[in-house]
Amino acid sequence: MSIELYLIRHAIAEQRGPAWPDDSKRPLTDEGIARMRRIVGGLGVLGVVVDVIFSSPYRRARQTADLIAEGLSPRPPVVEVPELEPSRRIGDMLAALPVRPRHRSIALVGHEPSMGELAARLLKAHEAVPFKKGAICCIEVTALPPSTPGTLRWFATPKILRKLGDS
């Protein structure tokens, strides 16, 4: 039996700087929220169904995860996983996911470079896969953590997903 993993980089967030001295508290911008809603519409067109969403506890990632959950049917639960924070080790990230046997479709919402490095690890690629804000890829694996390379089912830029959502 296989598991579909949707790797998602958070949407557009406020800029780093004096206004947000604690990076973990930076929220999405209004534009980021609007664009992510359109991206989720694209997921609906693709027929994406997710059993659970695991999110970094950083505010911008959690907001992204909540927007995704709100737009999917049935609505999946969102679970914060500290190992999805930026700069965490990929091996720790995979080992910490509280996956249950009933989870066959899982979304992970996080940050760069972690999402790109995770995609590379799952695909046994030599270099990280670049993720724009709001980009999503679907990788099929046989187990978590996987012992064999996963299969890339699709990778979509935010622009493609927004166009799908607008159609």
CYANA upper distance limits for C-alpha pairs under 8 A (distance plus 0.5 A):
  1 MET  CA    142 THR  CA      6.81
  2 SER  CA    104 ARG  CA      7.31
  2 SER  CA    140 GLU  CA      6.98
  2 SER  CA    141 VAL  CA      6.15
  2 SER  CA    142 THR  CA      4.95
  2 SER  CA    143 ALA  CA      7.28
  3 ILE  CA    103 HIS  CA      7.89
  3 ILE  CA    104 ARG  CA      5.09
  3 ILE  CA    105 SER  CA      6.20
  3 ILE  CA    106 ILE  CA      7.92
  3 ILE  CA    140 GLU  CA      6.10
  3 ILE  CA    141 VAL  CA      5.82
  3 ILE  CA    142 THR  CA      6.53
  3 ILE  CA    143 ALA  CA      7.23
  4 GLU  CA    104 ARG  CA      6.64
  4 GLU  CA    105 SER  CA      5.14
  4 GLU  CA    106 ILE  CA      6.68
  4 GLU  CA    138 CYS  CA      6.96
  4 GLU  CA    139 ILE  CA      6.33
  4 GLU  CA    140 GLU  CA      5.05
  4 GLU  CA    141 VAL  CA      7.03
  5 LEU  CA    105 SER  CA      6.55
  5 LEU  CA    106 ILE  CA      5.48
  5 LEU  CA    107 ALA  CA      6.25
  5 LEU  CA    108 LEU  CA      7.77
  5 LEU  CA    137 CYS  CA      8.46
  5 LEU  CA    138 CYS  CA      6.00
  5 LEU  CA    139 ILE  CA      5.68
  5 LEU  CA    140 GLU  CA      6.59
  5 LEU  CA    141 VAL  CA      7.94
  6 TYR  CA    105 SER  CA      8.19
  6 TYR  CA    106 ILE  CA      6.61
  6 TYR  CA    107 ALA  CA      4.95
  6 TYR  CA    108 LEU  CA      6.59
  6 TYR  CA    136 ILE  CA      6.96
  6 TYR  CA    137 CYS  CA      6.03
  6 TYR  CA    138 CYS  CA      5.01
  6 TYR  CA    139 ILE  CA      7.03
  7 LEU  CA    107 ALA  CA      6.50
  7 LEU  CA    108 LEU  CA      5.55
  7 LEU  CA    109 VAL  CA      6.84
  7 LEU  CA    110 GLY  CA      8.36
  7 LEU  CA    115 MET  CA      6.96
  7 LEU  CA    119 ALA  CA      7.95
  7 LEU  CA    136 ILE  CA      6.04
  7 LEU  CA    137 CYS  CA      5.85
  7 LEU  CA    138 CYS  CA      6.98
  7 LEU  CA    139 ILE  CA      8.39
  8 ILE  CA    107 ALA  CA      7.63
  8 ILE  CA    108 LEU  CA      6.47
  8 ILE  CA    109 VAL  CA      5.28
  8 ILE  CA    110 GLY  CA      6.86
  8 ILE  CA    115 MET  CA      7.60
  8 ILE  CA    134 GLY  CA      6.94
  8 ILE  CA    135 ALA  CA      6.38
  8 ILE  CA    136 ILE  CA      5.11
  8 ILE  CA    137 CYS  CA      7.37
  9 ARG  CA     61 ALA  CA      8.20
  9 ARG  CA    109 VAL  CA      6.28
  9 ARG  CA    110 GLY  CA      5.71
  9 ARG  CA    111 HIS  CA      5.83
  9 ARG  CA    112 GLU  CA      7.38
  9 ARG  CA    115 MET  CA      7.07
  9 ARG  CA    131 PHE  CA      7.02
  9 ARG  CA    132 LYS  CA      7.51
  9 ARG  CA    133 LYS  CA      5.91
  9 ARG  CA    134 GLY  CA      5.70
  9 ARG  CA    135 ALA  CA      6.30
  9 ARG  CA    136 ILE  CA      7.36
 10 HIS  CA     60 ARG  CA      6.86
 10 HIS  CA     61 ALA  CA      5.48
 10 HIS  CA     64 THR  CA      6.09
 10 HIS  CA     65 ALA  CA      8.41
 10 HIS  CA    109 VAL  CA      6.77
 10 HIS  CA    110 GLY  CA      6.43
 10 HIS  CA    111 HIS  CA      6.80
 10 HIS  CA    133 LYS  CA      6.18
 10 HIS  CA    134 GLY  CA      5.99
 11 ALA  CA     28 LEU  CA      7.10
 11 ALA  CA     32 GLY  CA      5.72
 11 ALA  CA     33 ILE  CA      7.56
 11 ALA  CA     35 ARG  CA      8.18
 11 ALA  CA     36 MET  CA      6.69
 11 ALA  CA     60 ARG  CA      7.71
 11 ALA  CA     61 ALA  CA      8.04
 11 ALA  CA     64 THR  CA      6.63
 11 ALA  CA    133 LYS  CA      5.45
 11 ALA  CA    134 GLY  CA      5.17
 12 ILE  CA     28 LEU  CA      6.20
 12 ILE  CA     29 THR  CA      6.65
 12 ILE  CA     31 GLU  CA      7.67
 12 ILE  CA     32 GLY  CA      4.78
 12 ILE  CA     33 ILE  CA      8.10
 12 ILE  CA    133 LYS  CA      6.37
 12 ILE  CA    134 GLY  CA      7.88
 13 ALA  CA     26 ARG  CA      7.12
 13 ALA  CA     27 PRO  CA      6.06
 13 ALA  CA     28 LEU  CA      4.37
 13 ALA  CA     29 THR  CA      5.59
 13 ALA  CA     32 GLY  CA      6.89
 13 ALA  CA     60 ARG  CA      6.78
 14 GLU  CA     26 ARG  CA      6.46
 14 GLU  CA     27 PRO  CA      6.47
 14 GLU  CA     28 LEU  CA      6.39
 14 GLU  CA     29 THR  CA      6.09
 15 GLN  CA     20 TRP  CA      8.38
 15 GLN  CA     26 ARG  CA      8.30
 16 ARG  CA     20 TRP  CA      6.55
 16 ARG  CA     21 PRO  CA      8.07
 16 ARG  CA     23 ASP  CA      7.42
 16 ARG  CA     26 ARG  CA      8.09
 17 GLY  CA     21 PRO  CA      6.79
 20 TRP  CA     25 LYS  CA      7.52
 20 TRP  CA     26 ARG  CA      6.50
 22 ASP  CA     26 ARG  CA      7.76
 23 ASP  CA     58 TYR  CA      8.47
 24 SER  CA     57 PRO  CA      8.31
 24 SER  CA     58 TYR  CA      5.11
 24 SER  CA     59 ARG  CA      6.57
 24 SER  CA     60 ARG  CA      8.35
 25 LYS  CA     58 TYR  CA      6.81
 25 LYS  CA     59 ARG  CA      5.73
 25 LYS  CA     60 ARG  CA      7.91
 26 ARG  CA     58 TYR  CA      8.22
 26 ARG  CA     59 ARG  CA      6.63
 26 ARG  CA     60 ARG  CA      6.58
 27 PRO  CA     59 ARG  CA      6.14
 27 PRO  CA     60 ARG  CA      5.21
 27 PRO  CA     63 GLN  CA      8.02
 28 LEU  CA     32 GLY  CA      6.10
 28 LEU  CA     33 ILE  CA      6.80
 28 LEU  CA     59 ARG  CA      8.46
 28 LEU  CA     60 ARG  CA      5.75
 28 LEU  CA     63 GLN  CA      7.60
 28 LEU  CA     64 THR  CA      8.38
 29 THR  CA     33 ILE  CA      6.78
 30 ASP  CA     34 ALA  CA      6.73
 31 GLU  CA     35 ARG  CA      6.53
 32 GLY  CA     36 MET  CA      6.54
 33 ILE  CA     37 ARG  CA      6.78
 33 ILE  CA     64 THR  CA      8.18
 33 ILE  CA     67 LEU  CA      8.25
 34 ALA  CA     38 ARG  CA      7.10
 35 ARG  CA     39 ILE  CA      6.73
 35 ARG  CA    162 ARG  CA      7.51
 36 MET  CA     40 VAL  CA      6.61
 36 MET  CA     64 THR  CA      7.67
 36 MET  CA     67 LEU  CA      7.59
 36 MET  CA     68 ILE  CA      8.23
 36 MET  CA    134 GLY  CA      7.14
 36 MET  CA    162 ARG  CA      8.49
 37 ARG  CA     41 GLY  CA      6.86
 37 ARG  CA     67 LEU  CA      7.06
 37 ARG  CA     68 ILE  CA      7.98
 37 ARG  CA     71 GLY  CA      7.78
 38 ARG  CA     42 GLY  CA      7.01
 38 ARG  CA    161 LEU  CA      7.86
 38 ARG  CA    162 ARG  CA      5.44
 38 ARG  CA    163 LYS  CA      8.45
 38 ARG  CA    165 GLY  CA      5.71
 38 ARG  CA    166 ASP  CA      7.20
 39 ILE  CA     43 LEU  CA      7.02
 39 ILE  CA    134 GLY  CA      7.97
 39 ILE  CA    158 PRO  CA      6.89
 39 ILE  CA    161 LEU  CA      5.37
 39 ILE  CA    162 ARG  CA      5.09
 39 ILE  CA    164 LEU  CA      8.29
 39 ILE  CA    165 GLY  CA      6.50
 40 VAL  CA     44 GLY  CA      6.87
 40 VAL  CA     67 LEU  CA      8.19
 40 VAL  CA     68 ILE  CA      6.31
 40 VAL  CA     71 GLY  CA      6.43
 40 VAL  CA     72 LEU  CA      7.83
 40 VAL  CA    161 LEU  CA      8.12
 40 VAL  CA    162 ARG  CA      8.41
 40 VAL  CA    165 GLY  CA      7.45
 41 GLY  CA     45 VAL  CA      6.96
 41 GLY  CA     71 GLY  CA      7.53
 41 GLY  CA    161 LEU  CA      8.18
 41 GLY  CA    162 ARG  CA      7.76
 41 GLY  CA    164 LEU  CA      7.70
 41 GLY  CA    165 GLY  CA      4.56
 41 GLY  CA    166 ASP  CA      7.77
 42 GLY  CA     46 LEU  CA      6.86
 42 GLY  CA    161 LEU  CA      5.20
 42 GLY  CA    162 ARG  CA      6.41
 42 GLY  CA    163 LYS  CA      7.67
 42 GLY  CA    164 LEU  CA      5.06
 42 GLY  CA    165 GLY  CA      4.20
 42 GLY  CA    166 ASP  CA      7.94
 43 LEU  CA     47 GLY  CA      6.79
 43 LEU  CA     48 VAL  CA      5.93
 43 LEU  CA     72 LEU  CA      8.44
 43 LEU  CA    161 LEU  CA      7.51
 43 LEU  CA    165 GLY  CA      7.80
 44 GLY  CA     48 VAL  CA      6.36
 44 GLY  CA     71 GLY  CA      8.31
 44 GLY  CA     72 LEU  CA      7.21
 44 GLY  CA    165 GLY  CA      7.97
 45 VAL  CA    164 LEU  CA      7.14
 45 VAL  CA    165 GLY  CA      7.14
 48 VAL  CA     72 LEU  CA      8.25
 49 VAL  CA     72 LEU  CA      7.34
 49 VAL  CA     73 SER  CA      7.39
 49 VAL  CA     74 PRO  CA      7.76
 49 VAL  CA    105 SER  CA      7.55
 50 VAL  CA     72 LEU  CA      8.26
 50 VAL  CA     76 PRO  CA      6.67
 50 VAL  CA    104 ARG  CA      8.49
 50 VAL  CA    105 SER  CA      5.42
 50 VAL  CA    106 ILE  CA      6.15
 50 VAL  CA    107 ALA  CA      7.14
 51 ASP  CA     76 PRO  CA      5.98
 51 ASP  CA     77 PRO  CA      8.03
 51 ASP  CA    103 HIS  CA      6.24
 51 ASP  CA    104 ARG  CA      7.28
 51 ASP  CA    105 SER  CA      5.83
 51 ASP  CA    106 ILE  CA      6.40
 52 VAL  CA     76 PRO  CA      5.54
 52 VAL  CA     77 PRO  CA      5.78
 52 VAL  CA     78 VAL  CA      6.72
 52 VAL  CA     79 VAL  CA      8.03
 52 VAL  CA    103 HIS  CA      7.60
 52 VAL  CA    105 SER  CA      7.65
 52 VAL  CA    106 ILE  CA      5.84
 52 VAL  CA    107 ALA  CA      6.96
 53 ILE  CA     65 ALA  CA      7.22
 53 ILE  CA     69 ALA  CA      8.03
 53 ILE  CA     76 PRO  CA      7.09
 53 ILE  CA     77 PRO  CA      6.67
 53 ILE  CA     78 VAL  CA      5.23
 53 ILE  CA     79 VAL  CA      6.67
 53 ILE  CA    106 ILE  CA      6.42
 53 ILE  CA    107 ALA  CA      5.12
 53 ILE  CA    108 LEU  CA      6.42
 53 ILE  CA    109 VAL  CA      7.83
 54 PHE  CA     65 ALA  CA      8.32
 54 PHE  CA     78 VAL  CA      6.39
 54 PHE  CA     79 VAL  CA      5.39
 54 PHE  CA     80 GLU  CA      6.22
 54 PHE  CA     81 VAL  CA      6.69
 54 PHE  CA     97 LEU  CA      8.15
 54 PHE  CA    106 ILE  CA      7.96
 54 PHE  CA    107 ALA  CA      6.60
 54 PHE  CA    108 LEU  CA      5.40
 54 PHE  CA    109 VAL  CA      6.79
 55 SER  CA     61 ALA  CA      6.75
 55 SER  CA     62 ARG  CA      6.30
 55 SER  CA     65 ALA  CA      6.78
 55 SER  CA     78 VAL  CA      7.39
 55 SER  CA     79 VAL  CA      6.58
 55 SER  CA     80 GLU  CA      5.25
 55 SER  CA     81 VAL  CA      6.28
 55 SER  CA     84 LEU  CA      7.03
 55 SER  CA    108 LEU  CA      6.32
 55 SER  CA    109 VAL  CA      5.18
 55 SER  CA    110 GLY  CA      6.76
 56 SER  CA     61 ALA  CA      6.19
 56 SER  CA     62 ARG  CA      6.85
 56 SER  CA     80 GLU  CA      6.18
 56 SER  CA     81 VAL  CA      6.04
 56 SER  CA     82 PRO  CA      6.36
 56 SER  CA     83 GLU  CA      7.65
 56 SER  CA     84 LEU  CA      4.99
 56 SER  CA     85 GLU  CA      5.49
 56 SER  CA    109 VAL  CA      6.79
 56 SER  CA    110 GLY  CA      5.91
 57 PRO  CA     61 ALA  CA      7.26
 57 PRO  CA     62 ARG  CA      6.39
 57 PRO  CA     80 GLU  CA      5.80
 57 PRO  CA     81 VAL  CA      6.98
 57 PRO  CA     82 PRO  CA      6.55
 57 PRO  CA     84 LEU  CA      8.08
 57 PRO  CA     85 GLU  CA      7.23
 58 TYR  CA     62 ARG  CA      6.68
 58 TYR  CA     85 GLU  CA      7.25
 59 ARG  CA     63 GLN  CA      6.51
 60 ARG  CA     64 THR  CA      6.72
 61 ALA  CA     65 ALA  CA      6.65
 61 ALA  CA    109 VAL  CA      6.49
 61 ALA  CA    110 GLY  CA      6.28
 61 ALA  CA    111 HIS  CA      8.02
 62 ARG  CA     66 ASP  CA      6.62
 62 ARG  CA     80 GLU  CA      8.03
 62 ARG  CA    109 VAL  CA      8.17
 63 GLN  CA     67 LEU  CA      6.75
 64 THR  CA     68 ILE  CA      6.79
 64 THR  CA    109 VAL  CA      7.88
 65 ALA  CA     69 ALA  CA      6.67
 65 ALA  CA     78 VAL  CA      7.24
 65 ALA  CA    109 VAL  CA      6.74
 66 ASP  CA     70 GLU  CA      6.58
 66 ASP  CA     78 VAL  CA      7.43
 67 LEU  CA     71 GLY  CA      6.81
 68 ILE  CA     72 LEU  CA      6.84
 69 ALA  CA     75 ARG  CA      5.83
 69 ALA  CA     76 PRO  CA      6.07
 69 ALA  CA     77 PRO  CA      7.51
 69 ALA  CA     78 VAL  CA      7.68
 70 GLU  CA     75 ARG  CA      6.72
 71 GLY  CA     75 ARG  CA      7.84
 72 LEU  CA     76 PRO  CA      7.86
 81 VAL  CA     85 GLU  CA      8.31
 81 VAL  CA     96 ALA  CA      8.09
 81 VAL  CA     97 LEU  CA      7.61
 83 GLU  CA     88 ARG  CA      6.46
 83 GLU  CA     89 ARG  CA      8.33
 83 GLU  CA     92 ASP  CA      7.11
 83 GLU  CA     93 MET  CA      5.41
 83 GLU  CA     96 ALA  CA      7.13
 84 LEU  CA     88 ARG  CA      7.23
 84 LEU  CA     93 MET  CA      6.52
 84 LEU  CA    109 VAL  CA      8.11
 84 LEU  CA    110 GLY  CA      6.29
 84 LEU  CA    111 HIS  CA      8.27
 84 LEU  CA    114 SER  CA      8.43
 85 GLU  CA    110 GLY  CA      7.25
 85 GLU  CA    111 HIS  CA      7.73
 86 PRO  CA    110 GLY  CA      7.89
 86 PRO  CA    111 HIS  CA      6.35
 86 PRO  CA    112 GLU  CA      7.71
 86 PRO  CA    113 PRO  CA      8.20
 86 PRO  CA    114 SER  CA      6.98
 87 SER  CA    113 PRO  CA      8.36
 87 SER  CA    114 SER  CA      7.32
 88 ARG  CA     92 ASP  CA      7.67
 88 ARG  CA     93 MET  CA      7.37
 88 ARG  CA    114 SER  CA      7.98
 89 ARG  CA     93 MET  CA      6.71
 90 ILE  CA     94 LEU  CA      6.82
 90 ILE  CA    114 SER  CA      7.65
 90 ILE  CA    117 GLU  CA      7.77
 90 ILE  CA    118 LEU  CA      6.55
 90 ILE  CA    121 ARG  CA      8.39
 91 GLY  CA     95 ALA  CA      6.68
 92 ASP  CA     96 ALA  CA      6.50
 93 MET  CA     97 LEU  CA      7.21
 94 LEU  CA    144 LEU  CA      7.37
 94 LEU  CA    145 PRO  CA      6.13
 95 ALA  CA    144 LEU  CA      8.10
 95 ALA  CA    145 PRO  CA      6.73
 99 VAL  CA    103 HIS  CA      6.90
 99 VAL  CA    144 LEU  CA      8.23
110 GLY  CA    114 SER  CA      7.64
110 GLY  CA    115 MET  CA      6.83
111 HIS  CA    115 MET  CA      6.38
112 GLU  CA    116 GLY  CA      6.89
112 GLU  CA    130 PRO  CA      8.49
112 GLU  CA    131 PHE  CA      7.39
113 PRO  CA    117 GLU  CA      6.63
113 PRO  CA    128 ALA  CA      8.25
113 PRO  CA    130 PRO  CA      8.23
113 PRO  CA    131 PHE  CA      8.50
114 SER  CA    118 LEU  CA      6.42
115 MET  CA    119 ALA  CA      6.64
115 MET  CA    129 VAL  CA      8.37
115 MET  CA    131 PHE  CA      7.57
116 GLY  CA    120 ALA  CA      6.77
116 GLY  CA    128 ALA  CA      5.23
116 GLY  CA    129 VAL  CA      4.80
116 GLY  CA    130 PRO  CA      5.85
116 GLY  CA    131 PHE  CA      6.54
117 GLU  CA    121 ARG  CA      6.65
117 GLU  CA    127 GLU  CA      7.96
117 GLU  CA    128 ALA  CA      5.07
117 GLU  CA    129 VAL  CA      7.08
118 LEU  CA    122 LEU  CA      6.62
118 LEU  CA    128 ALA  CA      8.13
119 ALA  CA    123 LEU  CA      6.61
119 ALA  CA    128 ALA  CA      7.44
119 ALA  CA    129 VAL  CA      6.81
119 ALA  CA    139 ILE  CA      8.27
120 ALA  CA    124 LYS  CA      6.15
120 ALA  CA    125 ALA  CA      5.16
120 ALA  CA    126 HIS  CA      7.21
120 ALA  CA    127 GLU  CA      6.66
120 ALA  CA    128 ALA  CA      5.58
120 ALA  CA    129 VAL  CA      6.56
121 ARG  CA    125 ALA  CA      6.90
122 LEU  CA    139 ILE  CA      8.14
122 LEU  CA    141 VAL  CA      8.20
122 LEU  CA    146 PRO  CA      7.73
122 LEU  CA    149 PRO  CA      6.28
122 LEU  CA    150 GLY  CA      5.92
123 LEU  CA    139 ILE  CA      8.35
123 LEU  CA    149 PRO  CA      5.49
123 LEU  CA    150 GLY  CA      5.48
123 LEU  CA    151 THR  CA      6.97
123 LEU  CA    152 LEU  CA      7.61
124 LYS  CA    149 PRO  CA      6.07
124 LYS  CA    150 GLY  CA      8.19
131 PHE  CA    135 ALA  CA      6.11
131 PHE  CA    136 ILE  CA      8.17
131 PHE  CA    157 THR  CA      8.41
132 LYS  CA    157 THR  CA      7.48
132 LYS  CA    158 PRO  CA      7.80
133 LYS  CA    158 PRO  CA      7.73
134 GLY  CA    157 THR  CA      7.82
134 GLY  CA    158 PRO  CA      5.71
135 ALA  CA    155 PHE  CA      8.24
135 ALA  CA    156 ALA  CA      6.52
135 ALA  CA    157 THR  CA      5.22
135 ALA  CA    158 PRO  CA      5.40
136 ILE  CA    155 PHE  CA      6.47
136 ILE  CA    156 ALA  CA      6.06
136 ILE  CA    157 THR  CA      7.20
136 ILE  CA    158 PRO  CA      7.97
137 CYS  CA    152 LEU  CA      8.13
137 CYS  CA    153 ARG  CA      8.15
137 CYS  CA    154 TRP  CA      6.12
137 CYS  CA    155 PHE  CA      4.56
137 CYS  CA    156 ALA  CA      6.63
138 CYS  CA    152 LEU  CA      6.68
138 CYS  CA    153 ARG  CA      5.89
138 CYS  CA    154 TRP  CA      5.80
138 CYS  CA    155 PHE  CA      6.83
139 ILE  CA    150 GLY  CA      6.61
139 ILE  CA    151 THR  CA      5.93
139 ILE  CA    152 LEU  CA      5.01
139 ILE  CA    153 ARG  CA      6.03
139 ILE  CA    154 TRP  CA      7.75
140 GLU  CA    150 GLY  CA      5.86
140 GLU  CA    151 THR  CA      5.55
140 GLU  CA    152 LEU  CA      6.93
140 GLU  CA    153 ARG  CA      7.17
141 VAL  CA    146 PRO  CA      6.85
141 VAL  CA    148 THR  CA      8.32
141 VAL  CA    149 PRO  CA      7.71
141 VAL  CA    150 GLY  CA      5.02
141 VAL  CA    151 THR  CA      7.12
142 THR  CA    146 PRO  CA      6.86
142 THR  CA    148 THR  CA      8.13
142 THR  CA    150 GLY  CA      7.80
143 ALA  CA    147 SER  CA      7.79
146 PRO  CA    150 GLY  CA      8.02
156 ALA  CA    160 ILE  CA      6.65
156 ALA  CA    161 LEU  CA      6.98
157 THR  CA    161 LEU  CA      6.98
158 PRO  CA    162 ARG  CA      6.54
159 LYS  CA    163 LYS  CA      6.74
160 ILE  CA    164 LEU  CA      6.78
161 LEU  CA    165 GLY  CA      6.60
162 ARG  CA    166 ASP  CA      6.58
163 LYS  CA    167 SER  CA      6.81
